[in-house]
Amino acid sequence: MYGISADLDLSDLIGQSLDGILLARGSVVFNFTKSKISVQGPIQIRKDDHEISTWLENETSATPAFTQLLGLETTSFSISDGKMLDISFSEGLVLRLIDDSLQYESFQIYLSDVSADLIIV
């Protein structure tokens, strides 16, 4: 909805482990060591620049490829075209979050328990 700012600083997310994935109707929540990301828009899991799994907001299940991220640490992030956020993990896997809506929020990033650390995209 808002797009992703090119100067978005997610450096606090680097080095955190993905501890859990919560799949709910219309959203997926990724729980990291100290942060979480709640997603209502398209999600891709990528490896070697190839898409290996996709989740769309109208789906109620995800492929087992999502579980490959569990326990892995984040290594970097990048933003493309103000619409895609790639979070890279050890093992060469990438979690791609896509802001594809002009009307609705696509995801929320909670860098800590402090509400000031909430980023809405």
Phi and psi restraints in degrees (range 20) as a CNS / XPLOR table:
assign (resid 1 and name C) (resid 2 and name N)
       (resid 2 and name CA) (resid 2 and name C) 1.0 -93.6 20.0 2
assign (resid 2 and name N) (resid 2 and name CA)
       (resid 2 and name C) (resid 3 and name N) 1.0 -12.8 20.0 2
assign (resid 2 and name C) (resid 3 and name N)
       (resid 3 and name CA) (resid 3 and name C) 1.0 79.2 20.0 2
assign (resid 3 and name N) (resid 3 and name CA)
       (resid 3 and name C) (resid 4 and name N) 1.0 169.6 20.0 2
assign (resid 3 and name C) (resid 4 and name N)
       (resid 4 and name CA) (resid 4 and name C) 1.0 -110.2 20.0 2
assign (resid 4 and name N) (resid 4 and name CA)
       (resid 4 and name C) (resid 5 and name N) 1.0 119.3 20.0 2
assign (resid 4 and name C) (resid 5 and name N)
       (resid 5 and name CA) (resid 5 and name C) 1.0 -63.5 20.0 2
assign (resid 5 and name N) (resid 5 and name CA)
       (resid 5 and name C) (resid 6 and name N) 1.0 135.1 20.0 2
assign (resid 5 and name C) (resid 6 and name N)
       (resid 6 and name CA) (resid 6 and name C) 1.0 -62.5 20.0 2
assign (resid 6 and name N) (resid 6 and name CA)
       (resid 6 and name C) (resid 7 and name N) 1.0 -24.2 20.0 2
assign (resid 6 and name C) (resid 7 and name N)
       (resid 7 and name CA) (resid 7 and name C) 1.0 -99.8 20.0 2
assign (resid 7 and name N) (resid 7 and name CA)
       (resid 7 and name C) (resid 8 and name N) 1.0 17.7 20.0 2
assign (resid 7 and name C) (resid 8 and name N)
       (resid 8 and name CA) (resid 8 and name C) 1.0 -59.2 20.0 2
assign (resid 8 and name N) (resid 8 and name CA)
       (resid 8 and name C) (resid 9 and name N) 1.0 126.1 20.0 2
assign (resid 8 and name C) (resid 9 and name N)
       (resid 9 and name CA) (resid 9 and name C) 1.0 -103.5 20.0 2
assign (resid 9 and name N) (resid 9 and name CA)
       (resid 9 and name C) (resid 10 and name N) 1.0 105.6 20.0 2
assign (resid 9 and name C) (resid 10 and name N)
       (resid 10 and name CA) (resid 10 and name C) 1.0 -110.0 20.0 2
assign (resid 10 and name N) (resid 10 and name CA)
       (resid 10 and name C) (resid 11 and name N) 1.0 25.2 20.0 2
assign (resid 10 and name C) (resid 11 and name N)
       (resid 11 and name CA) (resid 11 and name C) 1.0 -60.0 20.0 2
assign (resid 11 and name N) (resid 11 and name CA)
       (resid 11 and name C) (resid 12 and name N) 1.0 -27.6 20.0 2
assign (resid 11 and name C) (resid 12 and name N)
       (resid 12 and name CA) (resid 12 and name C) 1.0 -64.3 20.0 2
assign (resid 12 and name N) (resid 12 and name CA)
       (resid 12 and name C) (resid 13 and name N) 1.0 -22.0 20.0 2
assign (resid 12 and name C) (resid 13 and name N)
       (resid 13 and name CA) (resid 13 and name C) 1.0 -78.6 20.0 2
assign (resid 13 and name N) (resid 13 and name CA)
       (resid 13 and name C) (resid 14 and name N) 1.0 -24.0 20.0 2
assign (resid 13 and name C) (resid 14 and name N)
       (resid 14 and name CA) (resid 14 and name C) 1.0 -66.9 20.0 2
assign (resid 14 and name N) (resid 14 and name CA)
       (resid 14 and name C) (resid 15 and name N) 1.0 133.1 20.0 2
assign (resid 14 and name C) (resid 15 and name N)
       (resid 15 and name CA) (resid 15 and name C) 1.0 90.0 20.0 2
assign (resid 15 and name N) (resid 15 and name CA)
       (resid 15 and name C) (resid 16 and name N) 1.0 -7.0 20.0 2
assign (resid 15 and name C) (resid 16 and name N)
       (resid 16 and name CA) (resid 16 and name C) 1.0 -81.8 20.0 2
assign (resid 16 and name N) (resid 16 and name CA)
       (resid 16 and name C) (resid 17 and name N) 1.0 149.1 20.0 2
assign (resid 16 and name C) (resid 17 and name N)
       (resid 17 and name CA) (resid 17 and name C) 1.0 -93.9 20.0 2
assign (resid 17 and name N) (resid 17 and name CA)
       (resid 17 and name C) (resid 18 and name N) 1.0 144.2 20.0 2
assign (resid 17 and name C) (resid 18 and name N)
       (resid 18 and name CA) (resid 18 and name C) 1.0 -84.0 20.0 2
assign (resid 18 and name N) (resid 18 and name CA)
       (resid 18 and name C) (resid 19 and name N) 1.0 109.5 20.0 2
assign (resid 18 and name C) (resid 19 and name N)
       (resid 19 and name CA) (resid 19 and name C) 1.0 -93.3 20.0 2
assign (resid 19 and name N) (resid 19 and name CA)
       (resid 19 and name C) (resid 20 and name N) 1.0 -22.6 20.0 2
assign (resid 19 and name C) (resid 20 and name N)
       (resid 20 and name CA) (resid 20 and name C) 1.0 -164.0 20.0 2
assign (resid 20 and name N) (resid 20 and name CA)
       (resid 20 and name C) (resid 21 and name N) 1.0 155.2 20.0 2
assign (resid 20 and name C) (resid 21 and name N)
       (resid 21 and name CA) (resid 21 and name C) 1.0 -130.0 20.0 2
assign (resid 21 and name N) (resid 21 and name CA)
       (resid 21 and name C) (resid 22 and name N) 1.0 124.2 20.0 2
assign (resid 21 and name C) (resid 22 and name N)
       (resid 22 and name CA) (resid 22 and name C) 1.0 -110.0 20.0 2
assign (resid 22 and name N) (resid 22 and name CA)
       (resid 22 and name C) (resid 23 and name N) 1.0 119.7 20.0 2
assign (resid 22 and name C) (resid 23 and name N)
       (resid 23 and name CA) (resid 23 and name C) 1.0 -102.4 20.0 2
assign (resid 23 and name N) (resid 23 and name CA)
       (resid 23 and name C) (resid 24 and name N) 1.0 122.2 20.0 2
assign (resid 23 and name C) (resid 24 and name N)
       (resid 24 and name CA) (resid 24 and name C) 1.0 -129.7 20.0 2
assign (resid 24 and name N) (resid 24 and name CA)
       (resid 24 and name C) (resid 25 and name N) 1.0 168.3 20.0 2
assign (resid 24 and name C) (resid 25 and name N)
       (resid 25 and name CA) (resid 25 and name C) 1.0 -64.1 20.0 2
assign (resid 25 and name N) (resid 25 and name CA)
       (resid 25 and name C) (resid 26 and name N) 1.0 117.9 20.0 2
assign (resid 25 and name C) (resid 26 and name N)
       (resid 26 and name CA) (resid 26 and name C) 1.0 84.7 20.0 2
assign (resid 26 and name N) (resid 26 and name CA)
       (resid 26 and name C) (resid 27 and name N) 1.0 -1.3 20.0 2
assign (resid 26 and name C) (resid 27 and name N)
       (resid 27 and name CA) (resid 27 and name C) 1.0 -158.1 20.0 2
assign (resid 27 and name N) (resid 27 and name CA)
       (resid 27 and name C) (resid 28 and name N) 1.0 159.9 20.0 2
assign (resid 27 and name C) (resid 28 and name N)
       (resid 28 and name CA) (resid 28 and name C) 1.0 -130.2 20.0 2
assign (resid 28 and name N) (resid 28 and name CA)
       (resid 28 and name C) (resid 29 and name N) 1.0 134.5 20.0 2
assign (resid 28 and name C) (resid 29 and name N)
       (resid 29 and name CA) (resid 29 and name C) 1.0 -114.6 20.0 2
assign (resid 29 and name N) (resid 29 and name CA)
       (resid 29 and name C) (resid 30 and name N) 1.0 126.4 20.0 2
assign (resid 29 and name C) (resid 30 and name N)
       (resid 30 and name CA) (resid 30 and name C) 1.0 -103.1 20.0 2
assign (resid 30 and name N) (resid 30 and name CA)
       (resid 30 and name C) (resid 31 and name N) 1.0 116.2 20.0 2
assign (resid 30 and name C) (resid 31 and name N)
       (resid 31 and name CA) (resid 31 and name C) 1.0 -100.4 20.0 2
assign (resid 31 and name N) (resid 31 and name CA)
       (resid 31 and name C) (resid 32 and name N) 1.0 115.2 20.0 2
assign (resid 31 and name C) (resid 32 and name N)
       (resid 32 and name CA) (resid 32 and name C) 1.0 -99.1 20.0 2
assign (resid 32 and name N) (resid 32 and name CA)
       (resid 32 and name C) (resid 33 and name N) 1.0 177.5 20.0 2
assign (resid 32 and name C) (resid 33 and name N)
       (resid 33 and name CA) (resid 33 and name C) 1.0 -50.5 20.0 2
assign (resid 33 and name N) (resid 33 and name CA)
       (resid 33 and name C) (resid 34 and name N) 1.0 -48.4 20.0 2
assign (resid 33 and name C) (resid 34 and name N)
       (resid 34 and name CA) (resid 34 and name C) 1.0 -125.9 20.0 2
assign (resid 34 and name N) (resid 34 and name CA)
       (resid 34 and name C) (resid 35 and name N) 1.0 -2.9 20.0 2
assign (resid 34 and name C) (resid 35 and name N)
       (resid 35 and name CA) (resid 35 and name C) 1.0 -131.5 20.0 2
assign (resid 35 and name N) (resid 35 and name CA)
       (resid 35 and name C) (resid 36 and name N) 1.0 169.4 20.0 2
assign (resid 35 and name C) (resid 36 and name N)
       (resid 36 and name CA) (resid 36 and name C) 1.0 -149.3 20.0 2
assign (resid 36 and name N) (resid 36 and name CA)
       (resid 36 and name C) (resid 37 and name N) 1.0 153.6 20.0 2
assign (resid 36 and name C) (resid 37 and name N)
       (resid 37 and name CA) (resid 37 and name C) 1.0 -129.9 20.0 2
assign (resid 37 and name N) (resid 37 and name CA)
       (resid 37 and name C) (resid 38 and name N) 1.0 123.4 20.0 2
assign (resid 37 and name C) (resid 38 and name N)
       (resid 38 and name CA) (resid 38 and name C) 1.0 -104.8 20.0 2
assign (resid 38 and name N) (resid 38 and name CA)
       (resid 38 and name C) (resid 39 and name N) 1.0 124.3 20.0 2
assign (resid 38 and name C) (resid 39 and name N)
       (resid 39 and name CA) (resid 39 and name C) 1.0 -120.7 20.0 2
assign (resid 39 and name N) (resid 39 and name CA)
       (resid 39 and name C) (resid 40 and name N) 1.0 131.4 20.0 2
assign (resid 39 and name C) (resid 40 and name N)
       (resid 40 and name CA) (resid 40 and name C) 1.0 -117.4 20.0 2
assign (resid 40 and name N) (resid 40 and name CA)
       (resid 40 and name C) (resid 41 and name N) 1.0 -0.1 20.0 2
assign (resid 40 and name C) (resid 41 and name N)
       (resid 41 and name CA) (resid 41 and name C) 1.0 -110.0 20.0 2
assign (resid 41 and name N) (resid 41 and name CA)
       (resid 41 and name C) (resid 42 and name N) 1.0 -177.4 20.0 2
assign (resid 41 and name C) (resid 42 and name N)
       (resid 42 and name CA) (resid 42 and name C) 1.0 -59.9 20.0 2
assign (resid 42 and name N) (resid 42 and name CA)
       (resid 42 and name C) (resid 43 and name N) 1.0 143.4 20.0 2
assign (resid 42 and name C) (resid 43 and name N)
       (resid 43 and name CA) (resid 43 and name C) 1.0 -130.0 20.0 2
assign (resid 43 and name N) (resid 43 and name CA)
       (resid 43 and name C) (resid 44 and name N) 1.0 137.9 20.0 2
assign (resid 43 and name C) (resid 44 and name N)
       (resid 44 and name CA) (resid 44 and name C) 1.0 -124.8 20.0 2
assign (resid 44 and name N) (resid 44 and name CA)
       (resid 44 and name C) (resid 45 and name N) 1.0 145.5 20.0 2
assign (resid 44 and name C) (resid 45 and name N)
       (resid 45 and name CA) (resid 45 and name C) 1.0 -107.9 20.0 2
assign (resid 45 and name N) (resid 45 and name CA)
       (resid 45 and name C) (resid 46 and name N) 1.0 129.0 20.0 2
assign (resid 45 and name C) (resid 46 and name N)
       (resid 46 and name CA) (resid 46 and name C) 1.0 -127.2 20.0 2
assign (resid 46 and name N) (resid 46 and name CA)
       (resid 46 and name C) (resid 47 and name N) 1.0 151.7 20.0 2
assign (resid 46 and name C) (resid 47 and name N)
       (resid 47 and name CA) (resid 47 and name C) 1.0 -146.8 20.0 2
assign (resid 47 and name N) (resid 47 and name CA)
       (resid 47 and name C) (resid 48 and name N) 1.0 134.3 20.0 2
assign (resid 47 and name C) (resid 48 and name N)
       (resid 48 and name CA) (resid 48 and name C) 1.0 51.8 20.0 2
assign (resid 48 and name N) (resid 48 and name CA)
       (resid 48 and name C) (resid 49 and name N) 1.0 42.1 20.0 2
assign (resid 48 and name C) (resid 49 and name N)
       (resid 49 and name CA) (resid 49 and name C) 1.0 62.0 20.0 2
assign (resid 49 and name N) (resid 49 and name CA)
       (resid 49 and name C) (resid 50 and name N) 1.0 22.1 20.0 2
assign (resid 49 and name C) (resid 50 and name N)
       (resid 50 and name CA) (resid 50 and name C) 1.0 -120.1 20.0 2
assign (resid 50 and name N) (resid 50 and name CA)
       (resid 50 and name C) (resid 51 and name N) 1.0 140.9 20.0 2
assign (resid 50 and name C) (resid 51 and name N)
       (resid 51 and name CA) (resid 51 and name C) 1.0 -75.6 20.0 2
assign (resid 51 and name N) (resid 51 and name CA)
       (resid 51 and name C) (resid 52 and name N) 1.0 125.4 20.0 2
assign (resid 51 and name C) (resid 52 and name N)
       (resid 52 and name CA) (resid 52 and name C) 1.0 -110.8 20.0 2
assign (resid 52 and name N) (resid 52 and name CA)
       (resid 52 and name C) (resid 53 and name N) 1.0 -14.0 20.0 2
assign (resid 52 and name C) (resid 53 and name N)
       (resid 53 and name CA) (resid 53 and name C) 1.0 -162.0 20.0 2
assign (resid 53 and name N) (resid 53 and name CA)
       (resid 53 and name C) (resid 54 and name N) 1.0 150.4 20.0 2
assign (resid 53 and name C) (resid 54 and name N)
       (resid 54 and name CA) (resid 54 and name C) 1.0 -137.7 20.0 2
assign (resid 54 and name N) (resid 54 and name CA)
       (resid 54 and name C) (resid 55 and name N) 1.0 144.4 20.0 2
assign (resid 54 and name C) (resid 55 and name N)
       (resid 55 and name CA) (resid 55 and name C) 1.0 -127.2 20.0 2
assign (resid 55 and name N) (resid 55 and name CA)
       (resid 55 and name C) (resid 56 and name N) 1.0 134.5 20.0 2
assign (resid 55 and name C) (resid 56 and name N)
       (resid 56 and name CA) (resid 56 and name C) 1.0 -116.0 20.0 2
assign (resid 56 and name N) (resid 56 and name CA)
       (resid 56 and name C) (resid 57 and name N) 1.0 152.1 20.0 2
assign (resid 56 and name C) (resid 57 and name N)
       (resid 57 and name CA) (resid 57 and name C) 1.0 -60.2 20.0 2
assign (resid 57 and name N) (resid 57 and name CA)
       (resid 57 and name C) (resid 58 and name N) 1.0 -17.7 20.0 2
assign (resid 57 and name C) (resid 58 and name N)
       (resid 58 and name CA) (resid 58 and name C) 1.0 -93.9 20.0 2
assign (resid 58 and name N) (resid 58 and name CA)
       (resid 58 and name C) (resid 59 and name N) 1.0 5.0 20.0 2
assign (resid 58 and name C) (resid 59 and name N)
       (resid 59 and name CA) (resid 59 and name C) 1.0 -95.7 20.0 2
assign (resid 59 and name N) (resid 59 and name CA)
       (resid 59 and name C) (resid 60 and name N) 1.0 151.1 20.0 2
assign (resid 59 and name C) (resid 60 and name N)
       (resid 60 and name CA) (resid 60 and name C) 1.0 -112.9 20.0 2
assign (resid 60 and name N) (resid 60 and name CA)
       (resid 60 and name C) (resid 61 and name N) 1.0 9.6 20.0 2
assign (resid 60 and name C) (resid 61 and name N)
       (resid 61 and name CA) (resid 61 and name C) 1.0 -143.5 20.0 2
assign (resid 61 and name N) (resid 61 and name CA)
       (resid 61 and name C) (resid 62 and name N) 1.0 162.9 20.0 2
assign (resid 61 and name C) (resid 62 and name N)
       (resid 62 and name CA) (resid 62 and name C) 1.0 -133.1 20.0 2
assign (resid 62 and name N) (resid 62 and name CA)
       (resid 62 and name C) (resid 63 and name N) 1.0 155.0 20.0 2
assign (resid 62 and name C) (resid 63 and name N)
       (resid 63 and name CA) (resid 63 and name C) 1.0 -75.1 20.0 2
assign (resid 63 and name N) (resid 63 and name CA)
       (resid 63 and name C) (resid 64 and name N) 1.0 161.2 20.0 2
assign (resid 63 and name C) (resid 64 and name N)
       (resid 64 and name CA) (resid 64 and name C) 1.0 -59.6 20.0 2
assign (resid 64 and name N) (resid 64 and name CA)
       (resid 64 and name C) (resid 65 and name N) 1.0 -16.3 20.0 2
assign (resid 64 and name C) (resid 65 and name N)
       (resid 65 and name CA) (resid 65 and name C) 1.0 -58.7 20.0 2
assign (resid 65 and name N) (resid 65 and name CA)
       (resid 65 and name C) (resid 66 and name N) 1.0 -29.7 20.0 2
assign (resid 65 and name C) (resid 66 and name N)
       (resid 66 and name CA) (resid 66 and name C) 1.0 -61.8 20.0 2
assign (resid 66 and name N) (resid 66 and name CA)
       (resid 66 and name C) (resid 67 and name N) 1.0 -36.1 20.0 2
assign (resid 66 and name C) (resid 67 and name N)
       (resid 67 and name CA) (resid 67 and name C) 1.0 -69.7 20.0 2
assign (resid 67 and name N) (resid 67 and name CA)
       (resid 67 and name C) (resid 68 and name N) 1.0 -16.7 20.0 2
assign (resid 67 and name C) (resid 68 and name N)
       (resid 68 and name CA) (resid 68 and name C) 1.0 -63.5 20.0 2
assign (resid 68 and name N) (resid 68 and name CA)
       (resid 68 and name C) (resid 69 and name N) 1.0 -21.5 20.0 2
assign (resid 68 and name C) (resid 69 and name N)
       (resid 69 and name CA) (resid 69 and name C) 1.0 -78.2 20.0 2
assign (resid 69 and name N) (resid 69 and name CA)
       (resid 69 and name C) (resid 70 and name N) 1.0 -21.9 20.0 2
assign (resid 69 and name C) (resid 70 and name N)
       (resid 70 and name CA) (resid 70 and name C) 1.0 -59.2 20.0 2
assign (resid 70 and name N) (resid 70 and name CA)
       (resid 70 and name C) (resid 71 and name N) 1.0 130.6 20.0 2
assign (resid 70 and name C) (resid 71 and name N)
       (resid 71 and name CA) (resid 71 and name C) 1.0 84.7 20.0 2
assign (resid 71 and name N) (resid 71 and name CA)
       (resid 71 and name C) (resid 72 and name N) 1.0 -7.7 20.0 2
assign (resid 71 and name C) (resid 72 and name N)
       (resid 72 and name CA) (resid 72 and name C) 1.0 -85.7 20.0 2
assign (resid 72 and name N) (resid 72 and name CA)
       (resid 72 and name C) (resid 73 and name N) 1.0 151.2 20.0 2
assign (resid 72 and name C) (resid 73 and name N)
       (resid 73 and name CA) (resid 73 and name C) 1.0 -95.1 20.0 2
assign (resid 73 and name N) (resid 73 and name CA)
       (resid 73 and name C) (resid 74 and name N) 1.0 145.7 20.0 2
assign (resid 73 and name C) (resid 74 and name N)
       (resid 74 and name CA) (resid 74 and name C) 1.0 -74.3 20.0 2
assign (resid 74 and name N) (resid 74 and name CA)
       (resid 74 and name C) (resid 75 and name N) 1.0 143.0 20.0 2
assign (resid 74 and name C) (resid 75 and name N)
       (resid 75 and name CA) (resid 75 and name C) 1.0 -117.8 20.0 2
assign (resid 75 and name N) (resid 75 and name CA)
       (resid 75 and name C) (resid 76 and name N) 1.0 -27.0 20.0 2
assign (resid 75 and name C) (resid 76 and name N)
       (resid 76 and name CA) (resid 76 and name C) 1.0 -168.2 20.0 2
assign (resid 76 and name N) (resid 76 and name CA)
       (resid 76 and name C) (resid 77 and name N) 1.0 172.9 20.0 2
assign (resid 76 and name C) (resid 77 and name N)
       (resid 77 and name CA) (resid 77 and name C) 1.0 -145.0 20.0 2
assign (resid 77 and name N) (resid 77 and name CA)
       (resid 77 and name C) (resid 78 and name N) 1.0 156.6 20.0 2
assign (resid 77 and name C) (resid 78 and name N)
       (resid 78 and name CA) (resid 78 and name C) 1.0 -149.2 20.0 2
assign (resid 78 and name N) (resid 78 and name CA)
       (resid 78 and name C) (resid 79 and name N) 1.0 156.3 20.0 2
assign (resid 78 and name C) (resid 79 and name N)
       (resid 79 and name CA) (resid 79 and name C) 1.0 -123.0 20.0 2
assign (resid 79 and name N) (resid 79 and name CA)
       (resid 79 and name C) (resid 80 and name N) 1.0 132.4 20.0 2
assign (resid 79 and name C) (resid 80 and name N)
       (resid 80 and name CA) (resid 80 and name C) 1.0 -122.0 20.0 2
assign (resid 80 and name N) (resid 80 and name CA)
       (resid 80 and name C) (resid 81 and name N) 1.0 129.5 20.0 2
assign (resid 80 and name C) (resid 81 and name N)
       (resid 81 and name CA) (resid 81 and name C) 1.0 54.8 20.0 2
assign (resid 81 and name N) (resid 81 and name CA)
       (resid 81 and name C) (resid 82 and name N) 1.0 18.7 20.0 2
assign (resid 81 and name C) (resid 82 and name N)
       (resid 82 and name CA) (resid 82 and name C) 1.0 66.8 20.0 2
assign (resid 82 and name N) (resid 82 and name CA)
       (resid 82 and name C) (resid 83 and name N) 1.0 9.4 20.0 2
assign (resid 82 and name C) (resid 83 and name N)
       (resid 83 and name CA) (resid 83 and name C) 1.0 -126.4 20.0 2
assign (resid 83 and name N) (resid 83 and name CA)
       (resid 83 and name C) (resid 84 and name N) 1.0 -14.4 20.0 2
assign (resid 83 and name C) (resid 84 and name N)
       (resid 84 and name CA) (resid 84 and name C) 1.0 -129.6 20.0 2
assign (resid 84 and name N) (resid 84 and name CA)
       (resid 84 and name C) (resid 85 and name N) 1.0 132.0 20.0 2
assign (resid 84 and name C) (resid 85 and name N)
       (resid 85 and name CA) (resid 85 and name C) 1.0 -114.1 20.0 2
assign (resid 85 and name N) (resid 85 and name CA)
       (resid 85 and name C) (resid 86 and name N) 1.0 119.9 20.0 2
assign (resid 85 and name C) (resid 86 and name N)
       (resid 86 and name CA) (resid 86 and name C) 1.0 -105.0 20.0 2
assign (resid 86 and name N) (resid 86 and name CA)
       (resid 86 and name C) (resid 87 and name N) 1.0 125.5 20.0 2
assign (resid 86 and name C) (resid 87 and name N)
       (resid 87 and name CA) (resid 87 and name C) 1.0 -113.1 20.0 2
assign (resid 87 and name N) (resid 87 and name CA)
       (resid 87 and name C) (resid 88 and name N) 1.0 116.3 20.0 2
assign (resid 87 and name C) (resid 88 and name N)
       (resid 88 and name CA) (resid 88 and name C) 1.0 -91.9 20.0 2
assign (resid 88 and name N) (resid 88 and name CA)
       (resid 88 and name C) (resid 89 and name N) 1.0 145.0 20.0 2
assign (resid 88 and name C) (resid 89 and name N)
       (resid 89 and name CA) (resid 89 and name C) 1.0 -121.9 20.0 2
assign (resid 89 and name N) (resid 89 and name CA)
       (resid 89 and name C) (resid 90 and name N) 1.0 163.2 20.0 2
assign (resid 89 and name C) (resid 90 and name N)
       (resid 90 and name CA) (resid 90 and name C) 1.0 -58.5 20.0 2
assign (resid 90 and name N) (resid 90 and name CA)
       (resid 90 and name C) (resid 91 and name N) 1.0 162.5 20.0 2
assign (resid 90 and name C) (resid 91 and name N)
       (resid 91 and name CA) (resid 91 and name C) 1.0 75.5 20.0 2
assign (resid 91 and name N) (resid 91 and name CA)
       (resid 91 and name C) (resid 92 and name N) 1.0 5.0 20.0 2
assign (resid 91 and name C) (resid 92 and name N)
       (resid 92 and name CA) (resid 92 and name C) 1.0 78.4 20.0 2
assign (resid 92 and name N) (resid 92 and name CA)
       (resid 92 and name C) (resid 93 and name N) 1.0 10.2 20.0 2
assign (resid 92 and name C) (resid 93 and name N)
       (resid 93 and name CA) (resid 93 and name C) 1.0 -87.0 20.0 2
assign (resid 93 and name N) (resid 93 and name CA)
       (resid 93 and name C) (resid 94 and name N) 1.0 148.5 20.0 2
assign (resid 93 and name C) (resid 94 and name N)
       (resid 94 and name CA) (resid 94 and name C) 1.0 -130.1 20.0 2
assign (resid 94 and name N) (resid 94 and name CA)
       (resid 94 and name C) (resid 95 and name N) 1.0 131.7 20.0 2
assign (resid 94 and name C) (resid 95 and name N)
       (resid 95 and name CA) (resid 95 and name C) 1.0 -98.3 20.0 2
assign (resid 95 and name N) (resid 95 and name CA)
       (resid 95 and name C) (resid 96 and name N) 1.0 115.1 20.0 2
assign (resid 95 and name C) (resid 96 and name N)
       (resid 96 and name CA) (resid 96 and name C) 1.0 -106.9 20.0 2
assign (resid 96 and name N) (resid 96 and name CA)
       (resid 96 and name C) (resid 97 and name N) 1.0 122.9 20.0 2
assign (resid 96 and name C) (resid 97 and name N)
       (resid 97 and name CA) (resid 97 and name C) 1.0 -107.6 20.0 2
assign (resid 97 and name N) (resid 97 and name CA)
       (resid 97 and name C) (resid 98 and name N) 1.0 133.2 20.0 2
assign (resid 97 and name C) (resid 98 and name N)
       (resid 98 and name CA) (resid 98 and name C) 1.0 -120.0 20.0 2
assign (resid 98 and name N) (resid 98 and name CA)
       (resid 98 and name C) (resid 99 and name N) 1.0 125.5 20.0 2
assign (resid 98 and name C) (resid 99 and name N)
       (resid 99 and name CA) (resid 99 and name C) 1.0 -90.9 20.0 2
assign (resid 99 and name N) (resid 99 and name CA)
       (resid 99 and name C) (resid 100 and name N) 1.0 99.5 20.0 2
assign (resid 99 and name C) (resid 100 and name N)
       (resid 100 and name CA) (resid 100 and name C) 1.0 -113.2 20.0 2
assign (resid 100 and name N) (resid 100 and name CA)
       (resid 100 and name C) (resid 101 and name N) 1.0 6.9 20.0 2
assign (resid 100 and name C) (resid 101 and name N)
       (resid 101 and name CA) (resid 101 and name C) 1.0 -112.7 20.0 2
assign (resid 101 and name N) (resid 101 and name CA)
       (resid 101 and name C) (resid 102 and name N) 1.0 136.5 20.0 2
assign (resid 101 and name C) (resid 102 and name N)
       (resid 102 and name CA) (resid 102 and name C) 1.0 -90.2 20.0 2
assign (resid 102 and name N) (resid 102 and name CA)
       (resid 102 and name C) (resid 103 and name N) 1.0 -15.2 20.0 2
assign (resid 102 and name C) (resid 103 and name N)
       (resid 103 and name CA) (resid 103 and name C) 1.0 -106.0 20.0 2
assign (resid 103 and name N) (resid 103 and name CA)
       (resid 103 and name C) (resid 104 and name N) 1.0 -35.3 20.0 2
assign (resid 103 and name C) (resid 104 and name N)
       (resid 104 and name CA) (resid 104 and name C) 1.0 -120.4 20.0 2
assign (resid 104 and name N) (resid 104 and name CA)
       (resid 104 and name C) (resid 105 and name N) 1.0 156.5 20.0 2
assign (resid 104 and name C) (resid 105 and name N)
       (resid 105 and name CA) (resid 105 and name C) 1.0 -64.8 20.0 2
assign (resid 105 and name N) (resid 105 and name CA)
       (resid 105 and name C) (resid 106 and name N) 1.0 140.6 20.0 2
assign (resid 105 and name C) (resid 106 and name N)
       (resid 106 and name CA) (resid 106 and name C) 1.0 -98.3 20.0 2
assign (resid 106 and name N) (resid 106 and name CA)
       (resid 106 and name C) (resid 107 and name N) 1.0 -35.6 20.0 2
assign (resid 106 and name C) (resid 107 and name N)
       (resid 107 and name CA) (resid 107 and name C) 1.0 -162.8 20.0 2
assign (resid 107 and name N) (resid 107 and name CA)
       (resid 107 and name C) (resid 108 and name N) 1.0 159.6 20.0 2
assign (resid 107 and name C) (resid 108 and name N)
       (resid 108 and name CA) (resid 108 and name C) 1.0 -126.0 20.0 2
assign (resid 108 and name N) (resid 108 and name CA)
       (resid 108 and name C) (resid 109 and name N) 1.0 136.1 20.0 2
assign (resid 108 and name C) (resid 109 and name N)
       (resid 109 and name CA) (resid 109 and name C) 1.0 -114.1 20.0 2
assign (resid 109 and name N) (resid 109 and name CA)
       (resid 109 and name C) (resid 110 and name N) 1.0 123.4 20.0 2
assign (resid 109 and name C) (resid 110 and name N)
       (resid 110 and name CA) (resid 110 and name C) 1.0 -110.8 20.0 2
assign (resid 110 and name N) (resid 110 and name CA)
       (resid 110 and name C) (resid 111 and name N) 1.0 103.3 20.0 2
assign (resid 110 and name C) (resid 111 and name N)
       (resid 111 and name CA) (resid 111 and name C) 1.0 -76.8 20.0 2
assign (resid 111 and name N) (resid 111 and name CA)
       (resid 111 and name C) (resid 112 and name N) 1.0 -19.0 20.0 2
assign (resid 111 and name C) (resid 112 and name N)
       (resid 112 and name CA) (resid 112 and name C) 1.0 -159.5 20.0 2
assign (resid 112 and name N) (resid 112 and name CA)
       (resid 112 and name C) (resid 113 and name N) 1.0 -170.6 20.0 2
assign (resid 112 and name C) (resid 113 and name N)
       (resid 113 and name CA) (resid 113 and name C) 1.0 -80.2 20.0 2
assign (resid 113 and name N) (resid 113 and name CA)
       (resid 113 and name C) (resid 114 and name N) 1.0 -4.3 20.0 2
assign (resid 113 and name C) (resid 114 and name N)
       (resid 114 and name CA) (resid 114 and name C) 1.0 -85.1 20.0 2
assign (resid 114 and name N) (resid 114 and name CA)
       (resid 114 and name C) (resid 115 and name N) 1.0 126.1 20.0 2
assign (resid 114 and name C) (resid 115 and name N)
       (resid 115 and name CA) (resid 115 and name C) 1.0 -60.7 20.0 2
assign (resid 115 and name N) (resid 115 and name CA)
       (resid 115 and name C) (resid 116 and name N) 1.0 -24.0 20.0 2
assign (resid 115 and name C) (resid 116 and name N)
       (resid 116 and name CA) (resid 116 and name C) 1.0 -66.4 20.0 2
assign (resid 116 and name N) (resid 116 and name CA)
       (resid 116 and name C) (resid 117 and name N) 1.0 -18.4 20.0 2
assign (resid 116 and name C) (resid 117 and name N)
       (resid 117 and name CA) (resid 117 and name C) 1.0 -92.4 20.0 2
assign (resid 117 and name N) (resid 117 and name CA)
       (resid 117 and name C) (resid 118 and name N) 1.0 17.3 20.0 2
assign (resid 117 and name C) (resid 118 and name N)
       (resid 118 and name CA) (resid 118 and name C) 1.0 -86.8 20.0 2
assign (resid 118 and name N) (resid 118 and name CA)
       (resid 118 and name C) (resid 119 and name N) 1.0 128.9 20.0 2
assign (resid 118 and name C) (resid 119 and name N)
       (resid 119 and name CA) (resid 119 and name C) 1.0 -120.2 20.0 2
assign (resid 119 and name N) (resid 119 and name CA)
       (resid 119 and name C) (resid 120 and name N) 1.0 123.1 20.0 2
assign (resid 119 and name C) (resid 120 and name N)
       (resid 120 and name CA) (resid 120 and name C) 1.0 -108.6 20.0 2
assign (resid 120 and name N) (resid 120 and name CA)
       (resid 120 and name C) (resid 121 and name N) 1.0 130.3 20.0 2
